[in-house]
Amino acid sequence: MAVPKRKTSKSKRDSRRSHDRLREPASSECPQCHQPKLPHRVCRECGYYNGRQIFEVE
């Protein structure tokens, strides 16, 4: 079984974990209603995607 020869320092350990944080999801503005929406998805507020109405919003 492989065993490390030296103890991993806190600096090395923490810099390896630097990408493990939670990120806020990206958002863009809907060109129709100007509400925030997820990129490449239909706007939940107005139902438009890429300039076309995909579904009716009640």
mmCIF file as Biopython writes it, N, C-alpha, C and O atoms, coordinates in Angstrom:
data_model
#
loop_
_atom_site.group_PDB
_atom_site.id
_atom_site.type_symbol
_atom_site.label_atom_id
_atom_site.label_alt_id
_atom_site.label_comp_id
_atom_site.label_asym_id
_atom_site.label_entity_id
_atom_site.label_seq_id
_atom_site.pdbx_PDB_ins_code
_atom_site.Cartn_x
_atom_site.Cartn_y
_atom_site.Cartn_z
_atom_site.occupancy
_atom_site.B_iso_or_equiv
_atom_site.auth_seq_id
_atom_site.auth_asym_id
_atom_site.pdbx_PDB_model_num
ATOM 1   N N  . MET A ? 1  ? 0.840   -1.180 0.000   1.0 0.0 1  A 1 
ATOM 2   C CA . MET A ? 1  ? 0.000   0.000  0.000   1.0 0.0 1  A 1 
ATOM 3   C C  . MET A ? 1  ? 0.884   1.242  0.000   1.0 0.0 1  A 1 
ATOM 4   O O  . MET A ? 1  ? 1.870   1.305  0.734   1.0 0.0 1  A 1 
ATOM 5   N N  . ALA A ? 2  ? 0.536   2.216  -0.813  1.0 0.0 2  A 1 
ATOM 6   C CA . ALA A ? 2  ? 1.326   3.440  -0.892  1.0 0.0 2  A 1 
ATOM 7   C C  . ALA A ? 2  ? 1.071   4.301  0.338   1.0 0.0 2  A 1 
ATOM 8   O O  . ALA A ? 2  ? -0.072  4.504  0.748   1.0 0.0 2  A 1 
ATOM 9   N N  . VAL A ? 3  ? 2.148   4.799  0.913   1.0 0.0 3  A 1 
ATOM 10  C CA . VAL A ? 3  ? 2.063   5.652  2.101   1.0 0.0 3  A 1 
ATOM 11  C C  . VAL A ? 3  ? 2.843   6.927  1.818   1.0 0.0 3  A 1 
ATOM 12  O O  . VAL A ? 3  ? 3.963   6.854  1.314   1.0 0.0 3  A 1 
ATOM 13  N N  . PRO A ? 4  ? 2.277   8.109  2.130   1.0 0.0 4  A 1 
ATOM 14  C CA . PRO A ? 4  ? 3.020   9.345  1.879   1.0 0.0 4  A 1 
ATOM 15  C C  . PRO A ? 4  ? 4.290   9.417  2.738   1.0 0.0 4  A 1 
ATOM 16  O O  . PRO A ? 4  ? 4.300   9.016  3.902   1.0 0.0 4  A 1 
ATOM 17  N N  . LYS A ? 5  ? 5.345   9.935  2.133   1.0 0.0 5  A 1 
ATOM 18  C CA . LYS A ? 5  ? 6.620   10.007 2.841   1.0 0.0 5  A 1 
ATOM 19  C C  . LYS A ? 5  ? 6.662   11.186 3.807   1.0 0.0 5  A 1 
ATOM 20  O O  . LYS A ? 5  ? 7.304   11.119 4.856   1.0 0.0 5  A 1 
ATOM 21  N N  . ARG A ? 6  ? 5.967   12.277 3.442   1.0 0.0 6  A 1 
ATOM 22  C CA . ARG A ? 6  ? 5.945   13.478 4.275   1.0 0.0 6  A 1 
ATOM 23  C C  . ARG A ? 6  ? 4.502   13.922 4.503   1.0 0.0 6  A 1 
ATOM 24  O O  . ARG A ? 6  ? 3.615   13.652 3.694   1.0 0.0 6  A 1 
ATOM 25  N N  . LYS A ? 7  ? 4.295   14.600 5.610   1.0 0.0 7  A 1 
ATOM 26  C CA . LYS A ? 7  ? 2.968   15.152 5.913   1.0 0.0 7  A 1 
ATOM 27  C C  . LYS A ? 7  ? 2.666   16.272 4.931   1.0 0.0 7  A 1 
ATOM 28  O O  . LYS A ? 7  ? 3.521   17.112 4.652   1.0 0.0 7  A 1 
ATOM 29  N N  . THR A ? 8  ? 1.436   16.279 4.406   1.0 0.0 8  A 1 
ATOM 30  C CA . THR A ? 8  ? 1.018   17.358 3.503   1.0 0.0 8  A 1 
ATOM 31  C C  . THR A ? 8  ? 0.757   18.608 4.330   1.0 0.0 8  A 1 
ATOM 32  O O  . THR A ? 8  ? -0.006  18.574 5.296   1.0 0.0 8  A 1 
ATOM 33  N N  . SER A ? 9  ? 1.382   19.695 3.955   1.0 0.0 9  A 1 
ATOM 34  C CA . SER A ? 9  ? 1.231   20.941 4.724   1.0 0.0 9  A 1 
ATOM 35  C C  . SER A ? 9  ? -0.176  21.509 4.565   1.0 0.0 9  A 1 
ATOM 36  O O  . SER A ? 9  ? -0.887  21.180 3.615   1.0 0.0 9  A 1 
ATOM 37  N N  . LYS A ? 10 ? -0.563  22.354 5.495   1.0 0.0 10 A 1 
ATOM 38  C CA . LYS A ? 10 ? -1.885  22.983 5.436   1.0 0.0 10 A 1 
ATOM 39  C C  . LYS A ? 10 ? -2.023  23.830 4.177   1.0 0.0 10 A 1 
ATOM 40  O O  . LYS A ? 10 ? -3.103  23.909 3.591   1.0 0.0 10 A 1 
ATOM 41  N N  . SER A ? 11 ? -0.939  24.456 3.768   1.0 0.0 11 A 1 
ATOM 42  C CA . SER A ? 11 ? -0.958  25.295 2.569   1.0 0.0 11 A 1 
ATOM 43  C C  . SER A ? 11 ? -1.245  24.464 1.316   1.0 0.0 11 A 1 
ATOM 44  O O  . SER A ? 11 ? -2.080  24.846 0.496   1.0 0.0 11 A 1 
ATOM 45  N N  . LYS A ? 12 ? -0.562  23.342 1.168   1.0 0.0 12 A 1 
ATOM 46  C CA . LYS A ? 12 ? -0.784  22.454 0.018   1.0 0.0 12 A 1 
ATOM 47  C C  . LYS A ? 12 ? -2.202  21.888 0.039   1.0 0.0 12 A 1 
ATOM 48  O O  . LYS A ? 12 ? -2.880  21.853 -0.988  1.0 0.0 12 A 1 
ATOM 49  N N  . ARG A ? 13 ? -2.643  21.449 1.212   1.0 0.0 13 A 1 
ATOM 50  C CA . ARG A ? 13 ? -3.982  20.871 1.353   1.0 0.0 13 A 1 
ATOM 51  C C  . ARG A ? 13 ? -5.052  21.901 0.994   1.0 0.0 13 A 1 
ATOM 52  O O  . ARG A ? 13 ? -5.992  21.591 0.263   1.0 0.0 13 A 1 
ATOM 53  N N  . ASP A ? 14 ? -4.910  23.118 1.505   1.0 0.0 14 A 1 
ATOM 54  C CA . ASP A ? 14 ? -5.932  24.141 1.284   1.0 0.0 14 A 1 
ATOM 55  C C  . ASP A ? 14 ? -5.931  24.659 -0.146  1.0 0.0 14 A 1 
ATOM 56  O O  . ASP A ? 14 ? -6.989  24.987 -0.683  1.0 0.0 14 A 1 
ATOM 57  N N  . SER A ? 15 ? -4.766  24.737 -0.768  1.0 0.0 15 A 1 
ATOM 58  C CA . SER A ? 15 ? -4.753  25.193 -2.161  1.0 0.0 15 A 1 
ATOM 59  C C  . SER A ? 15 ? -5.319  24.132 -3.095  1.0 0.0 15 A 1 
ATOM 60  O O  . SER A ? 15 ? -5.855  24.467 -4.152  1.0 0.0 15 A 1 
ATOM 61  N N  . ARG A ? 16 ? -5.212  22.867 -2.729  1.0 0.0 16 A 1 
ATOM 62  C CA . ARG A ? 16 ? -5.844  21.810 -3.509  1.0 0.0 16 A 1 
ATOM 63  C C  . ARG A ? 16 ? -7.367  21.899 -3.389  1.0 0.0 16 A 1 
ATOM 64  O O  . ARG A ? 16 ? -8.080  21.590 -4.343  1.0 0.0 16 A 1 
ATOM 65  N N  . ARG A ? 17 ? -7.864  22.316 -2.236  1.0 0.0 17 A 1 
ATOM 66  C CA . ARG A ? 17 ? -9.299  22.416 -2.004  1.0 0.0 17 A 1 
ATOM 67  C C  . ARG A ? 17 ? -9.891  23.747 -2.452  1.0 0.0 17 A 1 
ATOM 68  O O  . ARG A ? 17 ? -11.073 23.997 -2.216  1.0 0.0 17 A 1 
ATOM 69  N N  . SER A ? 18 ? -9.119  24.588 -3.078  1.0 0.0 18 A 1 
ATOM 70  C CA . SER A ? 18 ? -9.588  25.934 -3.412  1.0 0.0 18 A 1 
ATOM 71  C C  . SER A ? 18 ? -10.738 25.928 -4.415  1.0 0.0 18 A 1 
ATOM 72  O O  . SER A ? 18 ? -11.490 26.901 -4.474  1.0 0.0 18 A 1 
ATOM 73  N N  . HIS A ? 19 ? -10.900 24.869 -5.204  1.0 0.0 19 A 1 
ATOM 74  C CA . HIS A ? 19 ? -11.964 24.807 -6.199  1.0 0.0 19 A 1 
ATOM 75  C C  . HIS A ? 19 ? -13.201 24.074 -5.700  1.0 0.0 19 A 1 
ATOM 76  O O  . HIS A ? 19 ? -14.152 23.884 -6.458  1.0 0.0 19 A 1 
ATOM 77  N N  . ASP A ? 20 ? -13.204 23.659 -4.438  1.0 0.0 20 A 1 
ATOM 78  C CA . ASP A ? 20 ? -14.301 22.860 -3.904  1.0 0.0 20 A 1 
ATOM 79  C C  . ASP A ? 20 ? -15.453 23.690 -3.352  1.0 0.0 20 A 1 
ATOM 80  O O  . ASP A ? 20 ? -16.403 23.132 -2.803  1.0 0.0 20 A 1 
ATOM 81  N N  . ARG A ? 21 ? -15.387 25.003 -3.487  1.0 0.0 21 A 1 
ATOM 82  C CA . ARG A ? 21 ? -16.421 25.867 -2.910  1.0 0.0 21 A 1 
ATOM 83  C C  . ARG A ? 21 ? -17.704 25.816 -3.749  1.0 0.0 21 A 1 
ATOM 84  O O  . ARG A ? 21 ? -17.686 25.401 -4.907  1.0 0.0 21 A 1 
ATOM 85  N N  . LEU A ? 22 ? -18.797 26.237 -3.153  1.0 0.0 22 A 1 
ATOM 86  C CA . LEU A ? 22 ? -20.059 26.355 -3.871  1.0 0.0 22 A 1 
ATOM 87  C C  . LEU A ? 22 ? -20.063 27.660 -4.643  1.0 0.0 22 A 1 
ATOM 88  O O  . LEU A ? 22 ? -19.610 28.688 -4.140  1.0 0.0 22 A 1 
ATOM 89  N N  . ARG A ? 23 ? -20.567 27.620 -5.847  1.0 0.0 23 A 1 
ATOM 90  C CA . ARG A ? 23 ? -20.609 28.819 -6.675  1.0 0.0 23 A 1 
ATOM 91  C C  . ARG A ? 23 ? -22.048 29.241 -6.898  1.0 0.0 23 A 1 
ATOM 92  O O  . ARG A ? 23 ? -22.947 28.403 -6.967  1.0 0.0 23 A 1 
ATOM 93  N N  . GLU A ? 24 ? -22.263 30.538 -7.010  1.0 0.0 24 A 1 
ATOM 94  C CA . GLU A ? 24 ? -23.580 31.061 -7.329  1.0 0.0 24 A 1 
ATOM 95  C C  . GLU A ? 24 ? -23.872 30.753 -8.793  1.0 0.0 24 A 1 
ATOM 96  O O  . GLU A ? 24 ? -23.006 30.975 -9.639  1.0 0.0 24 A 1 
ATOM 97  N N  . PRO A ? 25 ? -25.053 30.253 -9.120  1.0 0.0 25 A 1 
ATOM 98  C CA . PRO A ? 25 ? -25.343 29.938 -10.518 1.0 0.0 25 A 1 
ATOM 99  C C  . PRO A ? 25 ? -25.324 31.198 -11.384 1.0 0.0 25 A 1 
ATOM 100 O O  . PRO A ? 25 ? -25.734 32.274 -10.950 1.0 0.0 25 A 1 
ATOM 101 N N  . ALA A ? 26 ? -24.848 31.042 -12.594 1.0 0.0 26 A 1 
ATOM 102 C CA . ALA A ? 26 ? -24.788 32.167 -13.520 1.0 0.0 26 A 1 
ATOM 103 C C  . ALA A ? 26 ? -26.194 32.588 -13.905 1.0 0.0 26 A 1 
ATOM 104 O O  . ALA A ? 26 ? -27.100 31.758 -13.967 1.0 0.0 26 A 1 
ATOM 105 N N  . SER A ? 27 ? -26.378 33.865 -14.162 1.0 0.0 27 A 1 
ATOM 106 C CA . SER A ? 27 ? -27.686 34.344 -14.606 1.0 0.0 27 A 1 
ATOM 107 C C  . SER A ? 27 ? -27.482 35.406 -15.674 1.0 0.0 27 A 1 
ATOM 108 O O  . SER A ? 27 ? -26.466 36.099 -15.703 1.0 0.0 27 A 1 
ATOM 109 N N  . SER A ? 28 ? -28.461 35.514 -16.540 1.0 0.0 28 A 1 
ATOM 110 C CA . SER A ? 28 ? -28.446 36.549 -17.566 1.0 0.0 28 A 1 
ATOM 111 C C  . SER A ? 28 ? -29.804 37.231 -17.564 1.0 0.0 28 A 1 
ATOM 112 O O  . SER A ? 28 ? -30.740 36.763 -16.916 1.0 0.0 28 A 1 
ATOM 113 N N  . GLU A ? 29 ? -29.908 38.320 -18.278 1.0 0.0 29 A 1 
ATOM 114 C CA . GLU A ? 29 ? -31.151 39.089 -18.308 1.0 0.0 29 A 1 
ATOM 115 C C  . GLU A ? 29 ? -31.981 38.675 -19.514 1.0 0.0 29 A 1 
ATOM 116 O O  . GLU A ? 29 ? -31.465 38.550 -20.625 1.0 0.0 29 A 1 
ATOM 117 N N  . CYS A ? 30 ? -33.269 38.463 -19.282 1.0 0.0 30 A 1 
ATOM 118 C CA . CYS A ? 30 ? -34.179 38.138 -20.372 1.0 0.0 30 A 1 
ATOM 119 C C  . CYS A ? 30 ? -34.357 39.373 -21.250 1.0 0.0 30 A 1 
ATOM 120 O O  . CYS A ? 30 ? -34.658 40.447 -20.727 1.0 0.0 30 A 1 
ATOM 121 N N  . PRO A ? 31 ? -34.183 39.257 -22.558 1.0 0.0 31 A 1 
ATOM 122 C CA . PRO A ? 31 ? -34.340 40.431 -23.424 1.0 0.0 31 A 1 
ATOM 123 C C  . PRO A ? 31 ? -35.790 40.908 -23.556 1.0 0.0 31 A 1 
ATOM 124 O O  . PRO A ? 31 ? -36.031 42.045 -23.961 1.0 0.0 31 A 1 
ATOM 125 N N  . GLN A ? 32 ? -36.750 40.051 -23.220 1.0 0.0 32 A 1 
ATOM 126 C CA . GLN A ? 32 ? -38.160 40.428 -23.334 1.0 0.0 32 A 1 
ATOM 127 C C  . GLN A ? 32 ? -38.648 41.170 -22.096 1.0 0.0 32 A 1 
ATOM 128 O O  . GLN A ? 32 ? -39.154 42.288 -22.192 1.0 0.0 32 A 1 
ATOM 129 N N  . CYS A ? 33 ? -38.491 40.533 -20.917 1.0 0.0 33 A 1 
ATOM 130 C CA . CYS A ? 33 ? -39.071 41.101 -19.693 1.0 0.0 33 A 1 
ATOM 131 C C  . CYS A ? 33 ? -38.016 41.650 -18.735 1.0 0.0 33 A 1 
ATOM 132 O O  . CYS A ? 33 ? -38.358 42.221 -17.700 1.0 0.0 33 A 1 
ATOM 133 N N  . HIS A ? 34 ? -36.734 41.482 -19.073 1.0 0.0 34 A 1 
ATOM 134 C CA . HIS A ? 34 ? -35.605 42.009 -18.294 1.0 0.0 34 A 1 
ATOM 135 C C  . HIS A ? 34 ? -35.537 41.438 -16.876 1.0 0.0 34 A 1 
ATOM 136 O O  . HIS A ? 34 ? -35.041 42.098 -15.964 1.0 0.0 34 A 1 
ATOM 137 N N  . GLN A ? 35 ? -36.031 40.219 -16.693 1.0 0.0 35 A 1 
ATOM 138 C CA . GLN A ? 35 ? -35.909 39.525 -15.416 1.0 0.0 35 A 1 
ATOM 139 C C  . GLN A ? 35 ? -34.695 38.599 -15.484 1.0 0.0 35 A 1 
ATOM 140 O O  . GLN A ? 35 ? -34.340 38.142 -16.570 1.0 0.0 35 A 1 
ATOM 141 N N  . PRO A ? 36 ? -34.052 38.313 -14.350 1.0 0.0 36 A 1 
ATOM 142 C CA . PRO A ? 36 ? -32.925 37.378 -14.391 1.0 0.0 36 A 1 
ATOM 143 C C  . PRO A ? 36 ? -33.402 35.961 -14.714 1.0 0.0 36 A 1 
ATOM 144 O O  . PRO A ? 36 ? -34.443 35.513 -14.234 1.0 0.0 36 A 1 
ATOM 145 N N  . LYS A ? 37 ? -32.613 35.266 -15.541 1.0 0.0 37 A 1 
ATOM 146 C CA . LYS A ? 37 ? -32.939 33.892 -15.915 1.0 0.0 37 A 1 
ATOM 147 C C  . LYS A ? 37 ? -31.648 33.118 -16.092 1.0 0.0 37 A 1 
ATOM 148 O O  . LYS A ? 37 ? -30.580 33.708 -16.255 1.0 0.0 37 A 1 
ATOM 149 N N  . LEU A ? 38 ? -31.747 31.791 -16.060 1.0 0.0 38 A 1 
ATOM 150 C CA . LEU A ? 38 ? -30.583 30.961 -16.298 1.0 0.0 38 A 1 
ATOM 151 C C  . LEU A ? 38 ? -30.248 30.982 -17.791 1.0 0.0 38 A 1 
ATOM 152 O O  . LEU A ? 38 ? -31.157 30.959 -18.621 1.0 0.0 38 A 1 
ATOM 153 N N  . PRO A ? 39 ? -28.965 31.025 -18.145 1.0 0.0 39 A 1 
ATOM 154 C CA . PRO A ? 39 ? -28.599 31.056 -19.561 1.0 0.0 39 A 1 
ATOM 155 C C  . PRO A ? 39 ? -29.020 29.778 -20.292 1.0 0.0 39 A 1 
ATOM 156 O O  . PRO A ? 39 ? -28.995 28.692 -19.712 1.0 0.0 39 A 1 
ATOM 157 N N  . HIS A ? 40 ? -29.401 29.907 -21.544 1.0 0.0 40 A 1 
ATOM 158 C CA . HIS A ? 40 ? -29.789 28.799 -22.429 1.0 0.0 40 A 1 
ATOM 159 C C  . HIS A ? 40 ? -31.040 28.081 -21.939 1.0 0.0 40 A 1 
ATOM 160 O O  . HIS A ? 40 ? -31.202 26.883 -22.169 1.0 0.0 40 A 1 
ATOM 161 N N  . ARG A ? 41 ? -31.923 28.813 -21.266 1.0 0.0 41 A 1 
ATOM 162 C CA . ARG A ? 41 ? -33.171 28.230 -20.790 1.0 0.0 41 A 1 
ATOM 163 C C  . ARG A ? 41 ? -34.313 29.201 -21.044 1.0 0.0 41 A 1 
ATOM 164 O O  . ARG A ? 41 ? -34.093 30.404 -21.186 1.0 0.0 41 A 1 
ATOM 165 N N  . VAL A ? 42 ? -35.522 28.682 -21.101 1.0 0.0 42 A 1 
ATOM 166 C CA . VAL A ? 42 ? -36.717 29.498 -21.306 1.0 0.0 42 A 1 
ATOM 167 C C  . VAL A ? 42 ? -36.926 30.366 -20.063 1.0 0.0 42 A 1 
ATOM 168 O O  . VAL A ? 42 ? -36.745 29.903 -18.937 1.0 0.0 42 A 1 
ATOM 169 N N  . CYS A ? 43 ? -37.305 31.613 -20.276 1.0 0.0 43 A 1 
ATOM 170 C CA . CYS A ? 43 ? -37.592 32.520 -19.164 1.0 0.0 43 A 1 
ATOM 171 C C  . CYS A ? 43 ? -38.883 32.070 -18.489 1.0 0.0 43 A 1 
ATOM 172 O O  . CYS A ? 43 ? -39.895 31.862 -19.158 1.0 0.0 43 A 1 
ATOM 173 N N  . ARG A ? 44 ? -38.850 31.919 -17.163 1.0 0.0 44 A 1 
ATOM 174 C CA . ARG A ? 44 ? -40.034 31.478 -16.427 1.0 0.0 44 A 1 
ATOM 175 C C  . ARG A ? 44 ? -41.061 32.593 -16.289 1.0 0.0 44 A 1 
ATOM 176 O O  . ARG A ? 44 ? -42.242 32.323 -16.067 1.0 0.0 44 A 1 
ATOM 177 N N  . GLU A ? 45 ? -40.625 33.837 -16.418 1.0 0.0 45 A 1 
ATOM 178 C CA . GLU A ? 45 ? -41.532 34.967 -16.219 1.0 0.0 45 A 1 
ATOM 179 C C  . GLU A ? 45 ? -42.404 35.228 -17.450 1.0 0.0 45 A 1 
ATOM 180 O O  . GLU A ? 45 ? -43.601 35.485 -17.322 1.0 0.0 45 A 1 
ATOM 181 N N  . CYS A ? 46 ? -41.798 35.161 -18.649 1.0 0.0 46 A 1 
ATOM 182 C CA . CYS A ? 46 ? -42.558 35.508 -19.850 1.0 0.0 46 A 1 
ATOM 183 C C  . CYS A ? 46 ? -42.715 34.347 -20.833 1.0 0.0 46 A 1 
ATOM 184 O O  . CYS A ? 46 ? -43.554 34.422 -21.731 1.0 0.0 46 A 1 
ATOM 185 N N  . GLY A ? 47 ? -41.928 33.272 -20.688 1.0 0.0 47 A 1 
ATOM 186 C CA . GLY A ? 47 ? -42.065 32.111 -21.557 1.0 0.0 47 A 1 
ATOM 187 C C  . GLY A ? 47 ? -41.341 32.225 -22.885 1.0 0.0 47 A 1 
ATOM 188 O O  . GLY A ? 47 ? -41.584 31.421 -23.785 1.0 0.0 47 A 1 
ATOM 189 N N  . TYR A ? 48 ? -40.456 33.206 -23.031 1.0 0.0 48 A 1 
ATOM 190 C CA . TYR A ? 48 ? -39.728 33.397 -24.287 1.0 0.0 48 A 1 
ATOM 191 C C  . TYR A ? 48 ? -38.352 32.772 -24.223 1.0 0.0 48 A 1 
ATOM 192 O O  . TYR A ? 48 ? -37.722 32.727 -23.166 1.0 0.0 48 A 1 
ATOM 193 N N  . TYR A ? 49 ? -37.888 32.283 -25.379 1.0 0.0 49 A 1 
ATOM 194 C CA . TYR A ? 49 ? -36.513 31.822 -25.540 1.0 0.0 49 A 1 
ATOM 195 C C  . TYR A ? 49 ? -36.081 32.129 -26.963 1.0 0.0 49 A 1 
ATOM 196 O O  . TYR A ? 49 ? -36.755 31.754 -27.923 1.0 0.0 49 A 1 
ATOM 197 N N  . ASN A ? 50 ? -34.960 32.808 -27.091 1.0 0.0 50 A 1 
ATOM 198 C CA . ASN A ? 50 ? -34.369 33.136 -28.392 1.0 0.0 50 A 1 
ATOM 199 C C  . ASN A ? 50 ? -35.342 33.917 -29.271 1.0 0.0 50 A 1 
ATOM 200 O O  . ASN A ? 50 ? -35.402 33.703 -30.482 1.0 0.0 50 A 1 
ATOM 201 N N  . GLY A ? 51 ? -36.106 34.826 -28.653 1.0 0.0 51 A 1 
ATOM 202 C CA . GLY A ? 51 ? -37.016 35.681 -29.407 1.0 0.0 51 A 1 
ATOM 203 C C  . GLY A ? 51 ? -38.338 35.053 -29.771 1.0 0.0 51 A 1 
ATOM 204 O O  . GLY A ? 51 ? -39.159 35.703 -30.418 1.0 0.0 51 A 1 
ATOM 205 N N  . ARG A ? 52 ? -38.581 33.804 -29.379 1.0 0.0 52 A 1 
ATOM 206 C CA . ARG A ? 52 ? -39.840 33.129 -29.693 1.0 0.0 52 A 1 
ATOM 207 C C  . ARG A ? 52 ? -40.544 32.745 -28.405 1.0 0.0 52 A 1 
ATOM 208 O O  . ARG A ? 52 ? -39.904 32.409 -27.409 1.0 0.0 52 A 1 
ATOM 209 N N  . GLN A ? 53 ? -41.870 32.799 -28.436 1.0 0.0 53 A 1 
ATOM 210 C CA . GLN A ? 53 ? -42.635 32.388 -27.270 1.0 0.0 53 A 1 
ATOM 211 C C  . GLN A ? 53 ? -42.764 30.863 -27.278 1.0 0.0 53 A 1 
ATOM 212 O O  . GLN A ? 53 ? -43.281 30.283 -28.233 1.0 0.0 53 A 1 
ATOM 213 N N  . ILE A ? 54 ? -42.298 30.231 -26.223 1.0 0.0 54 A 1 
ATOM 214 C CA . ILE A ? 54 ? -42.286 28.778 -26.140 1.0 0.0 54 A 1 
ATOM 215 C C  . ILE A ? 54 ? -43.555 28.276 -25.452 1.0 0.0 54 A 1 
ATOM 216 O O  . ILE A ? 54 ? -44.140 27.285 -25.890 1.0 0.0 54 A 1 
ATOM 217 N N  . PHE A ? 55 ? -43.985 28.943 -24.384 1.0 0.0 55 A 1 
ATOM 218 C CA . PHE A ? 55 ? -45.219 28.545 -23.700 1.0 0.0 55 A 1 
ATOM 219 C C  . PHE A ? 55 ? -45.897 29.779 -23.129 1.0 0.0 55 A 1 
ATOM 220 O O  . PHE A ? 55 ? -45.272 30.820 -22.923 1.0 0.0 55 A 1 
ATOM 221 N N  . GLU A ? 56 ? -47.190 29.635 -22.881 1.0 0.0 56 A 1 
ATOM 222 C CA . GLU A ? 56 ? -47.989 30.714 -22.308 1.0 0.0 56 A 1 
ATOM 223 C C  . GLU A ? 56 ? -47.808 30.760 -20.796 1.0 0.0 56 A 1 
ATOM 224 O O  . GLU A ? 56 ? -47.811 29.723 -20.132 1.0 0.0 56 A 1 
ATOM 225 N N  . VAL A ? 57 ? -47.651 31.958 -20.259 1.0 0.0 57 A 1 
ATOM 226 C CA . VAL A ? 57 ? -47.521 32.126 -18.818 1.0 0.0 57 A 1 
ATOM 227 C C  . VAL A ? 57 ? -48.828 32.670 -18.277 1.0 0.0 57 A 1 
ATOM 228 O O  . VAL A ? 57 ? -49.370 33.644 -18.800 1.0 0.0 57 A 1 
ATOM 229 N N  . GLU A ? 58 ? -49.337 32.032 -17.222 1.0 0.0 58 A 1 
ATOM 230 C CA . GLU A ? 58 ? -50.615 32.464 -16.644 1.0 0.0 58 A 1 
ATOM 231 C C  . GLU A ? 58 ? -50.426 33.675 -15.770 1.0 0.0 58 A 1 
ATOM 232 O O  . GLU A ? 58 ? -51.392 34.181 -15.199 1.0 0.0 58 A 1 
#
